[in-house]
Amino acid sequence: MIKGVLFDLDNTLIDFGKMKRMSVEAAVDAMIDAGLDMERDDAIRKLYELYERRGIEYQHIFDDFLKEVLGCIDYKILGNAIAVYRKTKLAYLEPFPHVTPTLTKLSKIGIKLGVVSDAPRLQA
């Protein structure tokens, strides 16, 4: 008899891809609003190139991005990017369809539930 079920969080319970995409796009818009002189699509493409090299959860992505495109960190642009990225990430941190009722049903029949993740500790 099954007594418990463990779930991964990203792309199992929540749509990590959508959350990441929306957060990156919003951060790019915020950087442009703060003075970054770069085409939106070019900035998005550059960020994803950095994610490919550093890892999708790399914590200093905007620092590295600004160093590469500006040669230094503009803290006004950086601050805007981080603030908007985090706000957007929280807004899109929602479960896939049918996740909530499924978890509720499992819990009601006595199945213990848990979440595991390979995300960095500070992001989990």
Order of alpha helices (4+ residues) and beta strands (2+ residues): beta-alpha-alpha-alpha-alpha-alpha-beta
